Amino acid sequence: MKLNAELTGRETQVAELLAWGVSKKEIADRLCIAERTVENHARSIYEKTGVQKATELSVWWFCKKCGVPADLDPLKRAFIAILLLITILPRELSGNGDVFRIGRTVRITRVVRRRNESNEDLINPFE
């Protein structure tokens, strides 16, 4: 991984969106460019940075933008990962307007209806 890799302006935009997990099609729509152009930029970014996967690109992006050295010892890496998790996790758990509540109980009731032999009205087994 090359933290000192220099990207063009457009490559920087594409790299940031890829690091945040945006699909190539969505990037093309957001930046008003062709999807093939996004693929070409991504290929160039991977070559310049020395990464091979989108997850590695995410690590590269956050190391570069947050000033985190890539050669930290495991304890410091775990601490930084926990801090990032604490900042990102609440947003992920509450996404799309669904509020995640710890300890909330949900009561599920199952109603079984059976027909008697003469196919009359339904009989409620709870009566």
N, C-alpha and C positions, 0 to 999 in steps of 0.2 A: 504494500500500500504506500503510495507516494503522497504524503500530506502537502508537499510543496508544488503539486501539479497546478498549472495555470490553465483555467478554462476561459473560453470566450463568454461574452455576455449571454448569448442564447443557450450555450451549454450549461452555464450556471443556473439559468432558469429551469432548464430541463432536469438537471441534476437535483435541484432542490425538490421539485415535484416528485421525481422518482424516489428520493429519499423519504418523502412523506407517504409513499405507497400509492400514488396516483397512477392509474393505468396509462399506457401509451396513447390509447384512443382519447382518453379524457384530456391528456396533456395537449394533444393535437387540437382538440376543440377549444381549450382555454387559450392557447397561444395563437390560434388561427393559422396553423400550419398543417401540412400533410402528415399523416401517420408515418409514412415512410421516412420523412425528414426527421421525425422524433427518433425513429429507430437508428438512423445514421448518427444523430447527435449522441444517442446512448452508447453506440459502439465506440465513438470517438472518446466519450467520457471514460468508458471502461478501459480503453487503451492508455489514456493519459494518467489515470489514477492508479492503474495496476490492480483493479478489482475485477471479479468475474461474475458476481451475483448482485442482485438488487439489495439484499441484506448487507452485503459488504459495502455497497455504495452508501447505504444509510449510516453505517458506522463511520465511513470516511467523512461524510457530510457533517455529522455531529461532532466528530473530532476536530474538523477544520473550523467550523463555525463557533463552537463552544470553547475552543482552545484546550481541549482535552488531549494530552499526549497519548499516542497509540501504544506506547511501551510501558504503561502503568503496571504495577504489580497486581496480582489477583485480588488482594484485599481492597485496594483502592478502586479497582474496576467494579467489584461487587457493590461497594458503597455508592459509587456514581450511578450504577444501574438501578439500585434501590431508590435513589433520589429521583431519577427520571421516571421510574415506575410510579412513585408516589404522586408526581405531578401530572402524569398522563392518565393513570388508572381511573380516577374519579370521573373524568370526562368520558372515557370509554364506557364505563358502567352506566352512566346516565344518558347515553346517546339516544337520539330520536324521540325525545320527550318522554320516554319510559323511565320513570324514577325507580332506581334500584334501592330497595329498602331491606336492610339486614334485619332478620328476625321477624319479618312479616309472614304470617301464616295464611295459607290459602286453603279453604275448605272445598273439597271436590265431592260432589254428591252424584251418585250414579243411580239413575232411575231405571228399573227393569220392568218391562211390561210384557205380560204373557197373555195369550189368548186361551180361552177355555175351549173345550172340544166342540162346542156348538158354534164357535166363531162369533160369539156375541161381543158385547162391548169389552174394551180392555179392562183387565183386572189389575188393581194396584196391589202388589205384594206386601206393602207396608201397612195395610189396613188390618 
